[in-house]
Amino acid sequence: MNSNLQDFSHKRYNILTGEWVLVSPHRAKRPWQGQNEEISNKKRPTYDENCYLCAGNTRINGEVNPKYEDVFIFTNDFAALQKDSPDFSVEDGLLMAQSEKGICKVICFSPDHSKSLADMTPSEIQKVVFAWQNQYKELGDNDLINYVQIFENKGAVMGCSNPHPHGQIWSQSSLPNEVVKKNTQQLNYYNKKKSSLLGDYLAQELEKNERIIFQNDSFVVLVPFWAIWPFETMIVPKKHQNNILEMNNDDTYLYAEAISTITKAYDKLFNTSFPYSSGIHQAPTNGKNNDHWHWHMSFYPPLLRSATVKKFMVGYEMFGTPQRDITAEQAVKTLKTLI
């Protein structure tokens, strides 16, 4: 590793999006007199009668949740996308709009209100993985749907409206902006090199072993060279797989183990239930040849130097380029001690 990357401001290239991130390692020790987040480590009850996601409770639309024992999935009561939205388009000079159809689901990871993925065993998380696979296939088989986005927002600081362990699945007729970028980058590389962009990147990371946090027989957890968020990580399958349906049973368990490992490490980092947004990027369900895709899961946590200080994407980062202080390599050293 070039020592200049640890001492001086520089840019790093994100091969998956084609964009750059500014790295400023010399700023890591700057004093902080800004906003401090209120982080609660208060133990939650295993059941909350006022929680609309707990088993047996009534949701806002009047439907009663079943007495589920592991994973529970339902159509989002306040969906951002509508499957019955009429077909229309607007072209008025420079003003353009198009209709967008979709189906949104909520997935409860556990009936235990007090848990998060970090508190669940790999076997329990594996059931969540099975549910993700089933939803990817079920929604993707719908002619209306061309992309299935699986994600989780954890923690109030990430805008999560309910602390019950859950995630969401938004499926839609077009490809989201971030997916378009990654699709383009991976396709261009595949057409030029006849190999997987992310697969070749992973091989280089395994050889250098400078940003790897954890690995098992099927997956690697690493901090991407181009990471934007302070303790951003990515889970990448060692096999070339286009989507999560290509995992066999052993893979799903080892994937669950990787999720368990990194989420537990996050909670240990600042001795708090660590907030983050996580999501899976994988091949579209548009019926095209998507062999260029190598699926992966990313975690974007906002906490910077303590449980109460978070990174803000404002100012230069909104109008110029994303920026980080601690380097990816420094983040790896910290996280590896917590595994």
C-alpha positions in Angstrom: 0.0 0.0 0.0 1.4 3.4 -1.0 2.0 5.3 2.2 0.7 8.5 0.6 -2.8 7.0 0.7 -2.6 7.1 4.5 -1.2 10.6 5.0 -2.4 12.9 2.2 -5.7 14.0 0.6 -6.5 12.0 -2.6 -9.3 10.6 -4.6 -10.4 6.9 -4.9 -12.3 5.5 -7.8 -15.5 3.4 -7.3 -15.3 0.8 -10.0 -19.0 -0.1 -9.4 -20.4 3.3 -10.0 -17.7 5.1 -12.1 -17.6 7.9 -9.5 -14.9 9.2 -7.2 -14.6 9.8 -3.4 -12.4 12.3 -1.7 -10.3 10.9 1.1 -8.8 13.3 3.7 -6.9 11.2 6.3 -5.2 14.3 7.8 -8.7 15.5 9.1 -9.4 12.4 11.2 -8.3 14.1 14.4 -10.2 17.4 13.9 -12.2 18.5 17.0 -16.0 18.1 17.0 -18.4 20.7 18.4 -21.3 19.8 16.2 -24.5 17.8 16.7 -24.4 14.7 18.9 -27.0 12.0 18.3 -29.1 10.6 21.1 -28.4 6.9 21.2 -30.5 4.7 23.5 -29.1 1.4 24.7 -32.2 0.7 26.7 -33.3 -2.9 26.5 -36.5 -3.3 24.5 -39.2 -5.8 25.6 -39.6 -9.0 23.6 -43.2 -7.9 22.8 -44.6 -4.4 22.6 -48.4 -4.1 22.5 -48.1 -0.8 20.7 -45.8 -2.1 17.9 -47.6 -2.7 14.6 -45.1 -5.3 13.6 -45.3 -7.6 16.7 -47.1 -10.9 16.3 -50.8 -10.8 16.9 -51.0 -7.0 16.9 -53.3 -4.9 14.7 -51.7 -2.7 12.0 -52.8 0.8 11.1 -55.0 -0.6 8.2 -56.9 -2.8 10.6 -55.3 -6.1 9.6 -54.1 -8.4 12.4 -50.6 -9.9 12.2 -50.5 -13.7 12.6 -48.8 -15.2 15.5 -45.7 -15.7 13.4 -42.7 -17.6 14.9 -39.8 -16.6 12.6 -40.2 -14.5 9.4 -43.3 -12.6 8.5 -43.9 -10.8 5.2 -46.7 -8.5 4.2 -47.5 -5.8 1.6 -46.4 -2.4 2.9 -49.4 -0.5 4.2 -47.8 2.8 3.0 -46.1 1.6 -0.2 -44.0 4.1 -2.2 -45.0 2.3 -5.4 -48.4 1.2 -6.7 -48.9 -1.8 -8.9 -52.1 -0.3 -10.4 -50.7 3.1 -11.3 -52.0 4.0 -14.7 -49.6 4.1 -17.7 -48.7 7.7 -18.6 -45.9 9.9 -19.7 -45.3 13.6 -19.7 -43.1 15.4 -22.2 -43.5 19.2 -22.0 -40.3 20.7 -23.3 -37.7 20.1 -20.7 -40.3 18.7 -18.2 -40.5 14.9 -18.3 -42.3 12.3 -16.2 -43.2 8.7 -16.5 -45.5 6.4 -14.6 -43.8 3.9 -12.3 -45.4 0.7 -11.1 -44.2 -1.5 -8.3 -44.9 -3.7 -5.2 -43.5 -3.0 -1.8 -43.2 -5.5 1.0 -42.2 -5.4 4.7 -40.3 -8.4 6.1 -40.1 -8.9 9.9 -37.0 -10.8 10.7 -38.2 -12.1 14.1 -41.2 -12.0 16.4 -38.9 -10.9 19.2 -39.2 -7.1 19.4 -36.0 -6.8 21.3 -33.7 -8.3 18.7 -31.7 -7.1 15.7 -29.8 -9.1 13.2 -26.8 -8.8 15.5 -28.7 -10.6 18.2 -29.9 -13.5 16.0 -28.0 -16.7 15.3 -26.8 -17.6 11.8 -29.6 -20.2 11.6 -32.2 -17.6 12.4 -30.7 -15.2 9.9 -30.7 -18.0 7.3 -34.5 -18.0 7.5 -34.4 -14.4 6.5 -32.1 -15.2 3.6 -34.6 -17.9 2.5 -37.3 -15.3 2.6 -35.2 -12.9 0.5 -34.7 -15.6 -2.1 -38.4 -16.4 -2.2 -39.4 -12.8 -2.6 -36.8 -12.1 -5.3 -38.2 -15.0 -7.3 -41.9 -14.3 -6.6 -41.7 -10.6 -7.4 -39.1 -11.1 -10.2 -41.4 -13.6 -12.0 -44.1 -10.9 -12.2 -44.0 -9.3 -15.7 -44.5 -5.9 -14.1 -41.3 -6.1 -12.1 -37.8 -5.5 -13.6 -35.9 -5.0 -10.3 -36.2 -6.2 -6.7 -34.4 -4.1 -4.1 -33.9 -5.7 -0.7 -32.8 -3.3 2.1 -32.9 -2.5 5.8 -32.8 0.7 7.7 -31.7 0.1 11.3 -31.9 2.8 14.0 -33.8 6.1 14.4 -30.8 8.0 13.2 -31.3 6.3 9.8 -34.9 7.3 9.7 -36.3 3.9 10.8 -39.8 4.4 12.0 -40.1 1.2 14.1 -37.4 -0.5 16.2 -38.9 -4.0 15.6 -36.3 -6.1 13.5 -37.5 -5.7 9.9 -36.4 -4.7 6.4 -38.2 -3.8 3.2 -38.4 -5.0 -0.4 -39.3 -2.5 -3.1 -39.8 -4.0 -6.5 -40.4 -1.9 -9.6 -40.8 -1.7 -13.3 -37.6 0.3 -14.0 -34.1 0.1 -12.7 -33.1 2.4 -9.8 -30.4 5.0 -10.4 -27.7 3.2 -8.4 -28.5 -0.1 -10.1 -28.2 1.6 -13.5 -24.7 2.8 -12.6 -23.6 -0.6 -11.4 -25.2 -2.4 -14.3 -23.4 -0.2 -16.8 -20.0 -0.5 -15.1 -20.2 -4.3 -14.8 -21.5 -4.8 -18.4 -18.8 -2.6 -19.9 -16.1 -4.5 -18.0 -17.6 -7.8 -18.9 -17.8 -7.0 -22.6 -14.1 -5.8 -22.5 -12.5 -8.4 -20.3 -14.9 -11.3 -20.5 -14.8 -11.6 -16.8 -16.7 -10.3 -13.7 -15.7 -6.8 -12.5 -16.5 -7.6 -8.9 -15.0 -11.1 -9.1 -11.7 -9.7 -10.4 -11.8 -7.0 -7.7 -12.4 -9.6 -5.0 -9.4 -11.7 -6.3 -7.2 -8.6 -6.0 -8.4 -7.9 -2.5 -7.8 -11.5 -1.4 -4.3 -11.3 -2.8 -3.5 -8.1 -1.0 -5.4 -8.8 2.2 -5.4 -5.2 3.2 -9.1 -4.5 3.5 -10.6 -7.9 4.4 -12.4 -8.2 7.8 -13.7 -11.7 7.6 -14.1 -14.6 5.3 -15.5 -18.2 5.2 -15.7 -20.8 2.4 -18.3 -18.8 0.4 -18.1 -15.1 1.4 -15.8 -12.2 2.1 -16.6 -9.2 4.3 -14.4 -6.2 3.4 -14.2 -2.5 3.4 -14.3 -1.3 -0.2 -11.2 0.6 -1.4 -13.6 3.4 -2.4 -15.8 3.3 0.7 -17.7 6.6 1.5 -19.2 5.9 4.9 -16.7 5.7 7.9 -17.2 2.0 8.6 -18.9 1.0 5.3 -18.6 -2.7 4.4 -19.5 -5.1 1.7 -20.3 -8.8 1.6 -19.2 -10.5 -1.6 -19.7 -14.1 -2.7 -16.5 -15.9 -3.7 -18.4 -17.7 -6.5 -19.6 -15.8 -9.5 -23.3 -15.5 -8.8 -25.7 -13.1 -10.6 -28.3 -13.1 -7.8 -29.1 -14.6 -4.4 -31.1 -17.5 -6.0 -27.8 -19.0 -7.1 -26.8 -19.8 -3.5 -27.1 -23.4 -2.4 -28.1 -24.3 1.1 -24.6 -24.2 2.4 -24.0 -20.8 0.9 -27.1 -19.4 2.5 -25.9 -20.4 6.0 -22.4 -19.0 5.3 -24.0 -15.8 4.0 -26.0 -15.6 7.3 -22.8 -16.2 9.2 -21.2 -13.3 7.4 -24.1 -11.0 8.2 -24.0 -12.1 11.8 -20.3 -11.5 12.1 -20.3 -8.0 10.7 -23.4 -6.8 12.6 -22.1 -8.1 15.9 -18.8 -6.3 15.2 -20.7 -3.1 14.5 -22.5 -3.3 17.8 -19.2 -3.8 19.7 -17.5 -0.8 17.9 -19.1 1.9 20.1 -21.0 -0.4 22.5 -24.3 0.5 21.0 -27.0 -1.0 18.7 -25.2 0.2 15.6 -27.4 2.1 13.0 -27.0 1.5 9.3 -28.7 1.1 6.0 -27.9 -2.1 4.2 -29.0 -3.5 0.8 -28.4 -6.1 -1.8 -27.6 -5.2 -5.3 -28.1 -8.1 -7.8 -29.1 -8.8 -11.3 -32.3 -7.2 -12.6 -35.3 -9.5 -13.3 -35.9 -8.0 -16.7 -35.4 -11.3 -18.6 -32.1 -10.2 -20.2 -28.7 -11.9 -20.1 -27.2 -10.6 -16.8 -24.1 -12.8 -16.6 -22.1 -9.6 -16.0 -23.7 -9.2 -12.6 -21.9 -10.3 -9.4 -24.3 -9.7 -6.5 -23.2 -8.2 -3.2 -24.6 -6.6 0.0 -23.5 -3.3 1.3 -23.7 -1.7 4.8 -23.7 2.1 5.1 -23.4 3.1 8.8 -23.3 6.8 9.7 -21.4 6.7 13.0 -18.0 8.3 12.8 -16.0 8.4 16.0 -18.5 7.5 18.8 -22.0 6.4 19.4 -23.2 10.0 19.3 -21.2 11.5 16.4 -22.4 10.7 12.9 -21.2 11.6 9.4 -23.4 14.1 7.5 -23.6 14.1 3.7 -23.9 17.9 3.4 -22.1 20.9 1.9 -19.3 19.8 -0.4 -20.6 16.3 -0.5 -24.0 17.4 -1.7 -22.6 19.9 -4.2 -19.3 18.3 -5.1 -17.9 14.8 -4.2 -18.5 12.4 -1.3 -15.7 12.7 1.2 -14.3 10.6 4.1 -11.7 11.2 6.8 -10.5 7.8 8.1 -9.2 5.6 5.4 -10.7 2.3 4.4 -7.5 0.6 5.8 -7.9 2.3 9.2 -11.5 1.2 9.4 -10.5 -2.4 8.7 -7.9 -2.4 11.5 -10.6 -1.2 13.9 -13.3 -3.7 12.8 -11.0 -6.7 12.7 -10.3 -6.4 16.4 -14.0 -6.9 17.1 -14.5 -10.1 15.1 
